Every structure is written in structure tokens, then in C-alpha cells.
């Protein structure tokens, strides 16, 4: 598979052009022109890159890439080491951030709905990256938290009455704790995201909306894996999803 063809197709699939993002989406570091083996993972850390080298990857596909607007632009230290590893092995680095959060089928939030039993009814927040809907089957907050712990393989932080019944839910993977008030305006019973801030406790209490922080990494495992599987099936690629565990 020629790398530019792969990039063109994926950019159109994820509608990259409609997003204002904090990093470049698509190719971030160029490597060999032909892609046969694709490795996907959540973040382009050194451990993922070394694992990609071990399986003979031609391209690494991630949700959290590099070159964020707020980061130091110099190629030194950790950034230098990571880039050097890719260049030495002629591996492409491809990243999709907000476009992957928002995709209605392959995205992080769509995949969370599938994994956790939510029915998507609509999207909200800036650039429509967060979802809302109903529980496939109403359950208590405690039952929901137990389901999340089982599926995502980590114990979530939960704010709210464990015995309260959850019917309507809003969710956004990653660090979307500040969307809680917008979620409350939708009339949901609970809001799920990856991270939590000190102020979140008070906002949850005062809005009356239960809050669940299930882990930034844990809530963003499934979109990049689904995208990698989809591209592999469509273009006949050898795909390996490698999960570099992260408790955050």
C-alpha cells in the first residue's frame, strides 16, 4: 500500500479538514513509501516505537502523536530519541487526534458506546466531539462503574449516589472533565470521561449529574484499534494493535 494513498483515504474517512486541532493530523514523520505492516497504539511513546520495530512495522498509527501547539519545538532530549528511532528504521508516524474522537463509527466515543452499552442519540461540545444518549439497559451508578471496571480493566473514580438509576448518559474520551456542565444541560444522569480535576467534584454535586473518570488511556484504546483494523481489512495490511499500558 502506497503511503500517500493510505493517508489520502484516511484523511477523507475521518473528515480531517473540518477540525481545528492542537497538532497536525496525518503524517507526522515520513518513512518508507510502501506500507505492508501497520502498528497502532494510543500514544507515540518510545515503548510503542520499539515494539513497532520488533514486528517490522512500516507505519505507526496513533491517537496521541507529536508536535502539539504548546510543546517545545526543539528536537532535543526525548523528542530527539523518538524521532531518531523512527528515522533509523524508516518508519512512518501517522496520528489522528480530534478527528478520531469524533468519528461516528470508528472513533473513540463511538467505540466506547459499543463496548459499554450506550446508544448514541447525538453529539455536543465544540466541534461536536462528545456524545450523548441512553443506556441500552438502565442500571445503577454502581452497576455502571462495575461494568466500566470490567471492560476497561481499571477501577474508575466515581462521584454520585451508587444506588441512583442511570438512564441518560453523555461521554467524551480523554481529558474532557470541563464538559460536565454542558452535559448537565442535556439532562443526562451521568457524564463519563477519562480524567478528573479538583473542581469536578463540586460541579458534579451542584449539577446533580454523576461523574465517572475512567482513565485517559483506557477510554482511548478502542478508536485507534478500530481504525487500524478497518484500514488493514480494506487494504490488505498486516495490523498489530500494541497496548502500552498506562494507568492515567
N, C-alpha and C positions, 0 to 999 in steps of 0.2 A: 504494500500500500504506500503510495507516494505521500509524503508528509503534508505537502500543501493541499492536496485533495482531502486528506483527513481533516485538516484544520478548517478548510472552507465548509465542508459538510457540517462539522460540529458547531462552528460559529453560527450557521444558519439554524441548525436544530435548536440551539439554546437562545436564539434571538439576541445575540450579544450586543448588537448595536443599540438596543433600547435602554441599556443600563448605564448609569453614572456610577462608576466603581472606584475603589481605593487602590486598585492595582491593575496592571494590564491583563486582559483576558485573552487566552490563546497561547501562542508560542512565546515563551519567556527566554529560553536558551535553545539555540539551534544545534542540532546534531546531524546524524546521517539522514539521507533523503528517503530511504526506504524503511518502512516500519512493518515488522513481522511480529515482534513480541512487545506487548504493551503491559506495563506495570501501573496499577493505580493504588492510591493511598490518600489519606486525608491531608497530610502536610508534607512539604518537601524538605524534610529533615535529613540529616546525614545518614541516619539508620535506614531510612527508606531508600535513599540513593545507593547505599552499599548493598542492600538486598536486591535492588534492581540490577546492579552489576552482576551479582551472583547468578541470576536467572537469564542473563544475556539480553536485557531489555534494550530495545531501540528507542523507546519513548517512555517517559514517566508522566502520568496524568494525575493531577492533584486538585483539591479544592483550595488549599492554602498554599499559594506559591510565594513569590518574592516580589521585591521592588514596590513595597507599599509606599503610599504618598508620604507617610510620616517617618520613614526609616532613613538612616544614614545612607547616602548614595555611594559612598566609597566601597570599593571591592577589597575589603581587608577582613582579617580575622575569620569568623565563622562563615561569612558570606563568601570570602575567597576560597575557603576549603571546599564548600559545597559546589561552587561553580567549577573549580579545578577538577573535582571528581567527575562531573558531567562531561567536561571538555576532553579529559583524558580518555574517556570511553565513548566519546562521540554520541552521547545520548541526548535526545530532545527532552526539554521540560515544557509541559503544557499545563496551564492552570485555568480553572473557571471558578469564579467566586460567586458574586450575586446571581449571575445567570443560572448557576446550578442550584442555588437555594430556591429559585422561583419556578423552575420548570414544572409544568403541571403533571408530568408522569415520572420523569427520571430524577427530579430534584430532591434535595434533602427533605423538604417538608412534605412532598407527595409520598416519598418513601417511608417517612415516619408514620404517615396516615395508614399505609398498608401494614406496616409492622405492628402498630399499636391499636388498630381497630377504630380509626376515625373516618368519618365521611366528610369530605371536603364540600363546603357549600359556597365558599368564596374566598377572596384574597383581600388583604388590607395592608396598611402602613405605606411608607414612602417606597415607590417603585413596585408596590404590590408583591412584596417578598414573603409576607406572613399569611398563614391560612387560618380559617375558622370553619367550624361545622359542628357535627354532633357525634357523640359516641355511638358506635354501631349498636352497642347494648349498654344502657345506663348502668353505672356501678358507683360504689362509694369511692371517696378520695383514697382511702386506704387500699382498696382493691386495685385502683388505677396505679398507685405507686408501686404495689407489688408486681403488677404486670410489667411496668417500666423496668423495674429492677431485674426481672427475669429476662426480658427481651434484650435490653441494652447492656446487661451484665455489670451493672453498678447500682448502688443504692442512691436514689435521688434525694435531694433536700426538698422537703415538703412543708408548705405553710398553709394552714387551714384546718378545718374540722374533719378528722379522719372518717367520721360517720356520715358526712354530708353526701348526698347523691349527686353525681356528675352527669348532666345531660348534654350541655353545650360546652365546647372547648375551642380555644384558639391556641396556636402554637407557631413558633419560629425557631429553627435550629440555631445553634451558636450562641452569640452574646447579644440577646435581644430582650434583656430584662426591662429595658426602658420602654418597651411597647406594652407593658402591663396596663397602663391607663387607657390606651387605645383599645386594647382587648376588652376592658371592662365596659366601654361604651357600646360594644356589640352585644352586651347582655349574656356573656358566657359565664359558666360556673367556675372554670379553671383555665389558667394560662400556663403553657409548658414552653420552656426554652432550655438553653444549655447552662447559662451562668446566672449568678445572683450578685446583687450589690447590697450594701448595708441598708440603703433606703428602701429596698424592695419589700422588706418585712413590713414596714409601716404602710406602704402603698397597698399591699395585699390586705392588710387588716382594715384599712379605711375604705377601700373599694368593695370589700366583701367578696372578692374573687380569690379563690385558692390559687396558689403559685407552686410550680414544680420546676426545680433546676436539675436537669438530668445529665449534665455534663456537655461541655462544648464539643469535645471529640466524639463522645458517644452518640450525640444527636446528628453528627455529620459523617458518620461512617457510610451510610447507605446510598446517598446520591452518587458519589463518585464511583462506588462499586457498580451501581446500576448502569451508569453511563459507560463504564468500561466494558461491561457485559454486552450492552447494546451495540457498541462500536465493533466489538470483537465478532459478534454474530453477523453483523451486516457486512463486514469487510474481510472476514476470514482470518482474524488476528488471533494470536495466542495471548490470552489475557490472564494476568495474575493480580488479584487484589491482595495487598500485603498490609495488614493492620499493625502498625507500630503503636502498641497500647499506650494510652495517655490518660491518667486519672482526672485531669482537669475538665 
